[in-house]
Amino acid sequence: MNRPPAKRPPPITAPIAPSQSADTAIHAVVKKYWGYETLRPLQADAIRAGIVQRDSLVVLPTGGGKSLCYQVPPIVVDRTDVVVSPLISLMKDQVDGLRQCGYPAAALNSGMADEERRTTYREAMAGKYRLLFMAPERLMHDGFQDALARLNVRAFAIDEAHCISHWGHDFRPEYRRLSQLKHRFPGASIHAYTATATDRVRRDIVSQLGLRDPSILVGDFDRPNLTFRVILRDDAYGQTREIIARHEREAVIVYCISRRNTEAMASYLLADGVKAAFYHAGMTPNDRRKTQDAFAREEIDVIVATVAFGMGIDRSNVRCVIHAAMPKSIEHYQQEAGRAGRDGLEAECIMLYSPGDAVRWQKLLSGDTRSDGGDANYRAQIELMQHLQSYCQPVGCRHRRLVEYFGQRYEKPRCDACDVCLDEVGDMVDATELAQKILSCVARAGERFGATHIAAVLRGGDTEMIRKWNHRSLSTYGLLPDLPMRELTATIGQLADLGYLTRSTDGFGTLSLNDASWEVMRGRRELRLPRAPQPVTRQSRGGEISWEGVDRGLFEALRQLCKSIADERGVPPSVIFGDASLREMARNRPHSEAGFRRLHGVGEAKLAEFGRQFVARIREYCAAHDLRENLSPPPSAPPRPPLRQCAGAAAAAKMFAAGASIEEVATALDRAPSTVAGYLNDYVRRERPASIAAWVNDAAYARVAAAARQSDSGRLKPIFEALGGEISYNEIRLVLSHVQTVADQSSPRA
């Protein structure tokens, strides 16, 4: 799974030392405009680099808060910065959001009327704005660069910076000209931002932009709020519809490989009553814009798209991303799946996988006019696809495999947020004999056929190919007559994905034997494969925690109010308030504007503009349902830390030692509850506390311990089911850890 190292990447530099005065100013700006008390990891370091004008490359995964890194510095030091953005829709969404916060920002692009563009230009030259958004083509115009020089622009932020690299997943030639900025503005700093950059792409960005001694900040690629699942595809339409049903009235993106697939899937969903639309590069620009706007404004719930849909998305509350087929690389998958849960709330990412996807991609890539089967670029693309094929196999934690692919360590023993760690995949069984029959059939057929033909021979089929090649005479013909075709072809695909068969890269998927094949055939290696997984019928468990204490009825009432205000203003609802803020309102139910101001995401401008309406709706709902205000935090809740990167597990351990709950620690450290639950489990194993009563009550502890003694497997799922689902996986895991680490394991409570 891990890619072999090439050249050494640019070193991740030490962050700029905190300054008390600078941090105080940052805190004041973030609180005033966005209503945030804390920053996410690395945001403060990136903001400091912007303030002191040190070149930087900031790699934060989607949802990691890149925009704030270049929005804060010009306000703190009172200057005008330029943001380079590749899409007009992306600029518009960002400017709309900033203006709702009271932030002075504007855009200059070809989509504006002439008079509006002239007015914005005059106001920008007069220093009215702190951020000015524009496309690379406009920025590199000589006349406009002269104007920016007169304005004394001191910093440029390059958004979606991977577009400058030939090795990036969305290379754009017009971005290459940005390499001239250092020559034209030698006194200005350049700050590159992207969500996905491998070592090679990072090196290329630094080189192309001519960054000088840059601060290179690479965030954690793990997205603990996302639950990853890979499901064997047998009915793409039906399986997609079942998944969408779990996300009624929530935003879902469905990715397909071809334009024809997107239109067919959207038609199927529409016929079944789903508010859906398709999106692909074959549509007119006007039709694409209308579809994207309808999705952003929550007029449709589901968008079915090719990879053409993505970079311009500014909807934070996507609760599910479905890949109806395997994408062509882990980079693409990480970027596309990462569009779920950008607001930090729970979301799920599901890939419907078939081994035939690889063959389809090989044909598409081999037919690309830019490459052919002997081209080095083609071979590199095939290698990237093969890494993703390996990821699709249920042989390890999916969070771990994604994080380690991008060169980072994954510290947790399990994520509890993927189908493997949630025990949703089938048990591993001895498949040595089955594999030997398959491999033997490949050998006897002459190593010149694909999985479908081999499966047909083994099942004793009567196809034209079998008759043509007289494969009824093979000794392996009909060896597996009772194994369903879908299951057999999937098993053959697994053997290829795991390296026990070699699949050709010529677009035909021809199977051949290799050294590992012969070891299995000669009985020198045992092979275990998972059983077919059961269909998933529930949402991500992280949602249970994120909805805790939230009045769903009030949330929907506030969501409707938010949408009505957004419709009046012609902006997406998320520009007014995102789901995270709406859930906090529905949890805390403030009855005064003072209480409303205390909520996460409520800055001064939004308080003044929307506070009265939202408080009135909250009070009206509470009166009708006999609910009271609920703003007081638990007495033992530790205060949120000031603006700095939290120490993670170490900070959590100190709070756990004082008896803090998972919810209290999650709030204090601004981490997902699922992440904090992992910290607690590690704390119990390491510190061996005499009691865990602060997190699991006595009755639950005794029931889990008793069920564990009756379970031979030591796995969580049988214990969870034996307890009737009444005790959470987190509590079960915590009890098992405690039982294993206390001195007297025979006692139900140490």
N, C-alpha and C positions, 0 to 999 in steps of 0.2 A: 504493500500500500504506500509506503513512504517512497518518495521519488529520490533517485540517486543524486547526491549533491553535485552541482556543477562548480562554477566559480563561487568564491565567498561573497555573500551579500554585503551591502553597506552595513557597517556596524550600527546597532541600535544605540544611539548616543545617550549619555546621561542627561536627564532633564535639567532645565535651567533652575537654579536654586530659588526657592520661594522667597518672596519679599513681603513683609507684613503689610506695607502700605499698598503694594500692588494687589495682594490678595484681598485686602479690604475693599479696594475699588472694584475688583472683579465681582466680589460678593454683592456689592451694592447694585451693580449693573444687572447681574443675573436675576436678582430678586425683583428689581424694579420692572424690567421688561418681560421676564418670563415667569416670575413667581417661583423660582427654584431656590431651595435652600442649599443644595449640594450639587456637585458636579460628578459626572461619571469618570471612571478611571481614564487617565491621560488627557482629559479635556483641559484641566488646569495647566498642564505642561505645554500643551499646544497653544493655549491662549497666551501664556507668558512669552513663548517664542514669537508670536505675532506682535505683542506689545513692544518687545525690545528689538524687533526687526531682524531676527535671525532666521535665515532660510530654513524651511522645514518640509519634511515629507511625513504626512500623517495617514496611517492606514488603520482605519477603524471599521469593523464590519457594519453592514447595513443595520441601522438602529442604534449605532454606537454614539451618535451625537456629533458628527463631523461639522455640521453647519454652525453650531454654536461656537466652534473653535475660531472661525473667521468672522463671526458676527460681533463678538464681544470686543476685540482689540480696538477697532476704530472709534467705538463709543468711549472707551476708557481714556484714550489719548487724544480724542477730538480731532480726527482726521478723516479723509475720504479714501477708502480702499476700493479696489476694483475686483469683482468676482467674475471669472471666466466660466461660463456655463454652456453646455452643448445644445440645449433645447429651449425653445421659447416657452413651452408649457412649464418646464421646470423653473425657469426664471419667474414666470408669472405667479406660480404657486408660492414660491419663497417670498416674493415681494408682498403678495397679499397677506401672508402670515405675519410678516414683520410689521406691516402697517397696522394690523389689528392689535399688535402689542405696543403700538405707539413709536415704533422704531423708524427713523428716517432713511428709507431705502427706495430705490427706483431701478428700472431696467430700460435699456435702449436696445430695441430689436426691430427687425423688419416687419413684425406683426402689428406695429403701432401705426396710427394715422400720422400723417406728416406734421400736423400742428401739435399733436401730443408729443411727438418725438422732439420737435423744436423747443417746446416748453420745458420738457425734461432736461434737454441739453443745457438750456440757459440756467435752469435751477441748479444743475449739477456743477456747472462752471462757477456758480456763485457760492458753492460750498454748502448747499442746503442738505445734501445727503451724506450719510456716513458710509453707505455701501451703494455701489453702482454695478449692476449686473449687465453683462453683454456677452455676445458670442465671440469666438476667437477671430472670425473673419472681420468683424467690426473693429475689434481691438487692434488688429495688426494694420489697419488703414493708416497711412502716414499722416494724413491731416488730423485724424483723431488722436494719434499719439502726441502730436504737437500740443493739442488742447490739454491732454492729461499732464504733459510736462508743465504747462502753465499753472495747472491746478495743484502741482507738486504732489502727485500721487506717490505715496511712500511704500505701498505694499500691494501685491497682486495675489489673489487666492485662485488657484486652478482647481476647480471642482471636476470630479470624474477624471482625475489625472492619468488613469491607466490608458485613456484614449490616445495619449502621445506615444505609446509604446507599440511597436510592431508585435510584441509578444503579449500585449494585453488582449483581453477577450472582446474588446470593442474598439479596435484601432480606427482613428479618424485622421486622415492626412492633414486636414486643416490645423490640427493641434500641433503638428511638427513646427509650424512657423513660430510658435510661442518660444522657441529656443532663442529668438532675437531679443526677447524682453531684457535680458541681462545686459546686452550691449546698448539698447536704447535708453534704459533706466538703470544705470549702474549703481545708483544710491538706494534703489528700492529693493525690498526683500520679496522673495517669491515663496509661496506656501502651497504645496501640492497636497491634494486630499483625494483619497480613493477608498473604496470598501474592499477591493480584492486586488492584491498584488503579491505574486510569488517573488522569490528572491530575484529572479531574472528581470521581472517587470520593475521592481524597485530600483535595481541598478540602472535600468534604461531610463526611468523617469529622472533620476538624479543627473545622469549624463546629458540627456536631451535638454533639460531646463537649465543646465549649467549651475546647479545649486552649489553654493560655497559653504563649506563646513556646516552642512545642514543638521538640524536636530531631527533625527529619524525616530519616530514614535510609532510603534506597531502594537496595536491593541490585541486583546485576547480574542482569538477567532471563535471561541466557544459561545454559543447562544443558548444558555440554559433554559430560557423560556420557550424554546422550540422543542417539540417532540417529533423525532424523525422515525418514519416507518417506510419499509420497502415491502411491497405486496406483489406476489406473483399475479400477473395480469392474465385474466381469462375472458373478461367481458368489460372492456374499457368504459363503455357507456354506462352499464349497470353499476359497476364499481364506483365510478365517479359520482353517479347520482346518489348512491348510498352515503358516500362521504359528505357530499354537500348537504344532505338531510340532517347531518349532525351540526350544521352551521347555519340553521335557518335565520334569515335576516342579518347575516354576517357577511363580510366581504371575503370572497374566495377568488383566487386566480388559478386557472387551469392552463397548463402549458402543453402544447402539442408540437409535433415535429414539423408538419406541413400546413400550408394554408388550407388545403382541402380538409384536413383533419379538424382544424379549428371551426370551419363553417359547419361541418357535419355534427360535431359535438354540441355547438351552440344551438343548432336546430333541434337536436334531440332534447336538450335541456328545456328549451322554450316550449316544445310540445308537451313537456311534463310539468309545465307551470312555473318553471324557474325564471326569474328575471335575469336573463343572460344576454350577452352580445359577444361577437367575435372581433378580433383585432389582428391584422397582419400587414406586412409591407406592401401587399398588392392592392390595398385600399387607397382611395384618394386621400391626400393630406387632410382635407376637410372632414371626410368621414372618420378618419382615425382620431382627429381632434374631438369630434362630437362624442365618439364612443368613450374616449378617455375622460372627457369632462363629465359624462353621465355617470361613470364609475366613481370619479372623485367626489361628485355631489350626491352620491348614494341614491341615485335614481335607478341603478341596476346593482344587483348584489354580486353577480358572477361575470367575470370576463374570461373568455377562452382565447388564448393568444399563442402566437409563435414568439420566438425570442425577440422579435421587433418591439414587443411591449415590455417595458421595464424601467429604463433609465429615467423616464419622465414621470414615474409614479410618485405622487406625494400623498398617498393615503396611508396613514399610520396604523389603522385598525384592521389590516388584513389578518383574519384569524386562521386562514388555511391556504396553503399553496399545494396544488396537485400537479404532478408531472404524469400525464397520461402515457408517457413513454420515457425511456431513459434519455437524458440529454447527452451531449457529446464529451463532457469533461467534468471533473470535480469543480474546476473553477466556475464553469457555467452553473452547475447545480448549487454551489454555495451562494452565488450572487442571486440567482432566481429564487431559491428557497428562502434566502435571507430577507426577502420582501415581506414575509409574514412576521407579525409581532414586532414591528418597529417601535411600537409604543411601550415595549417592555413587558406587556401582558402575554399570557399564554397563547400559543398558536401551534398548529401541527403542519408538518410537511410530509406529504406522502408521495412516494414514487410507485407507479404501477409498472412493474418491470417484466420483460420477457427476454430470454436469451436472443430472440430474433432481432431485438433492437440493435444489437451490435452489428449484425449483418447488414441491416438497413443503413446504418451510419457509414459503414465501410463503402457501400455502393454510392452513397451521396458524396462522400469525401473523394473517392476515386474518380468520380465524374466531374469534380470541381475543375474548372479551366485553369486554376492557379497551380494545380499540382497533379501528379499522376502517381501510380503505384511505386515508382522508383524514386520519387522526390523525397528529400530529407524532411521537408515541411509536412508532407503527407504522413511519413512514418512517425513524426513527432505527434501528430494529431491522433494517430491510431494508438500510440503509447498512452496518451492522456485518456483516451476512451477506455483503454484496458484497466487503468487505475480505477475508473468509476465502475467497471464491471466487477472488479474485486470488492469494492465497497458494497455492492448490491447483495453480496452473500452474507447471511446472518451468522458470522463467525466472530463477532466482537462488537463492543460498544460503538455505536455509530458516531456519537459525539467525539469519542477518543480518536476514531479513525480520521474524521475530518480535521480535527485540531492538529494531529500529528502529521497529516499530509502537508499542512502549511508550515511545518518545521517547529511547532511548539509542543511543549510537554503538557500532558493531561494528568493532573495530580489525583483526581478522584478515582476510587476503585470502580465505580459504576455511576452512570448519569441519572438513572431513573427517569429518563426522558427519551427513550428510544424503544423500539419493539423488542430488541435483544435484552436490554436491561429490565424491561417490564415483563419479561417472561411470556411474551406474546408469540414468539416463534416456536415452532415445534421442537420437541426434544431431539437431541442428537442420537442417532441410531447407527448401528454397524451397517455400513453400505458396501463393504468390501466385495462380497459375492456379486451384488448387483453391478458394481463398477466393473468387475472382471468380465461380466457378460457383455456389457456395453463396449468396453475396450476391445474385447475379442472380436466383436462384430465390426468395429471400425477397421481392425487389422484384416479380417477376412474379406471385407468389401474393397480392400485395396487402398485405403486411406485417400479416397478421392470423392467423398460425399459429405453432405451436411447433416445436421442433427435430425431434420425431419425425415430424411430417407432412412437413416440408421434406426430411428424409432419405429418406422413402418416395418422394417425388416424384423426387428425384435418382436413386434406384436403379431407377426404373421400376416401382414397386409397383402393386398392384391392391387398394387398401383402400377401405372404404366412404366415407371422407372424400375420397379422390381421385375416386371416381365421382360423389359428391354435388356437388363443386365443378368437375367436368369438367377436372381438372388434367392429364389426359393430353394436352390440347391445348397446354399450356405448352411453350415452346421449350426449357426446361430439364428437361423430363420425360425420365428415363432417361439423363441425361448421365454418371452415375457408377454404372453397373450392377455393376461388379466390386468396389466398395468395400464391405466388410462393414458392416452396419447399425450395429453397436456402435462401430466406428471412425469412421464418418461422424457419428453423433450426438455422439460425444466431440469431434470436430473443431469441430462447430457450437457446442458448449458452450465450447470454448476461445476461439473468436472472440468469443463474448459476454463471457466472463470477462475477456478482454484489451481489451475496449472497442470491438471492430470491429462489434459488433451491440449493439442495446439490447434488453434483456429486460424485459418488463413486470413490475410488482410487484403485479399483481392476483390472483396465485395461479395464473394460467394459463400464464405463461411465453411470451407472445406475442412474436415477434421483429420488430424494425423496424430500418431503416437509420439511420445517423447520419453526421456529417461524415467520420469515419474510414472508414466503409464506402465512401463515394463516392470517397475518395482512392485506395483499393485498386482499386475497380472501374474507375477512369479511368487506372490505371497510374501514378499519382503516388507510390505507396508500395509497396515490396516487403515481403513478409511471410514470416517464417520461423517454423516450428512444430516441436516435437520429434516424432520418430518415437515410436511406441508403445514403452514401456519393456519390458525383458525381466523375467520373474518373478524375484523375489529368493529365493534359496535358501540364504542364509547368514545367520548372526547378525551383530550389530554387531562391527566389528573391535576396538572398545575392550575387548571381553571377552578378547581374546588377551593383552592386557597385564595386565588385572586378575587373570587366573588364573595369570600367570607365577609359577612356583615353588611353586604350590599343589598338594598331593597330593590329587587328587579323591576317592580312596577314604577318606582320613582326614577330609576335609571332610564327606562323607556320614555317616561314623561319628559325628562331633561334632554334626552336624545332628540325627541321631536321638537322641543323648543329650540335646540341648537340648530337643527336643520332648517326650521322656519326662518330663523335670523339669517342663516347663511344664504338661503334662497333669495331673501330680500336684497342682500348685498352682492349676490352673484359670485359667491366664493364657496369652496368646499366646506362642509361642516367642521372638519378637523382644524380648519383655520380659526374657528371660534373656540372650541374646546375639543380635545381628543377624548377617547374612551377612558383613558386612565384618570383624567380629571373628572369626568362624569361619574365614574364609579366611586371616586373619593367623595364627591358631593352626595351621592346616594347612600354612602356609608355613614358620613358624618352629619348630614342633614342640618347645615347651619341655618339659623333663623335670623341672622343679622348680617349686615355687610362686613362688620368687623370679623365675624366668624368665617365668612366667605373668603376674606382676604388671607386667612391662614392656610387655605388649601393649596396643594401642589399645583403649579401651573397657572395661578392667578396673579398676574402682575398688576401694576397700577393702572395701566390703560384699560385692561379688561375689567378690572373692578369698577372703574368709573363708567364704562360703557355698558356692561352686561350685569353687574352685580345685583342691581335692584330687580331686574326681570327674573333672574335665576333664584334669588332668595324668595321672591314672591311665589314662584312656582313650587319651591320646596315647602314653604309654609302652608300653601294651599293643599298640597298632597298630604302633608303630615296631619293637618286638621281633619281631612276626610278619612284618614286611616288610623287616627288616634296614635300618632307617633311623636316622639319627643326629639329635641335636638340631641345629637350624640357626638359632640366635639371633644370631650375630655379624653386624652390618651390614658392608658393604664398607668397607675402611679409609679410603677417600677420601670417604665419605659425609659431607657437612656436617651439623652438628647442626641439629635443628629450631629454628626461631626462637622467642623467647619470645612471650607473648601480645600480639600486635599484628597489624594487617593487613599482610600481605606486600606488598612493592612490585611483585609480579608480574613483568612482563617485565624490568624493570631489575634486580631481584634475581637473576632467572634468568641474565641476561647475565653477571653477575659470576661466578656458579658455572660457567657454560660456559667462561668465559675461563680458569678453573682446571682445566678438563678434566672437570668433573662429568658424569655420564651423565643421560639423561632420567629414569630411575628415581630417581636420587639427588635430583635437583632437585624432582621431583614429591613425594617424601617430605618434603623440607625445607620446601617451600612449601605443602604440603597442597593440591596442585592435581591435577587429573586428568592422567594421562600424555599424553592427546591434546592438552590445552591446552599442556603444556610442550613437546611436539613442535612446536607452532606457534611458541612462543617461540624455540626453537632455529633454526627455519627463518628467522625474522626476524633473529636474531642473525647468522647466516651471511651473509645478504644485506647487512646493515648494516655489520658489522665486517670482512667479507672475510678470514677467517682463512686462513693459508697452507695449512692442512691441516684436514681433518675426520675424521682417522683415529680420533679419540676416540669417534666415533659410527658410522662406517661403515668396515669393513675394506677393505683395498686391492683384494682380489679382487672384492668386491661393487661397489665404486666403478667399477672398470674395466668390469664387465659392464653396469652401468646406463648408463655413458657411451657404450659401444658401441651398446647398444640404442636410446639416444636419437638417435644419429646416423642410425640406420636408420628412425626414425619421422618422418614428415612432419607429423603433427598436433600434436606437442608435448604431447599429453594423456597422463595417467598410466596409464590403463587399458590401452592397447595395449602400453606398455612392461612393465607388470606381467605381462600375459599372455605377452609374448614371452620373459620370464624364467621362465616356468613357475610363477609365483606363489611363487618361492623367496625373493624379496627384498620386504620390506614396502613399502607405499605411503609411509610416513614416510621410509624410507631413500632411495627413489627421488626423492622431492621434495627431500630434502636435497642429493643429488648434483646434481640439475638446478640448484638454486639456486647451488651452489658453482661449477659449470661456467660459469654465466652471469656470476659476479661476479669470478672470478680474472682476472688480467691475461692469462695465457696459456691461452686456452680450448682450444687444440689438444692440450694435455697431459692425459692421463687423471688426473693428480694434480698439483696445483700445489704 
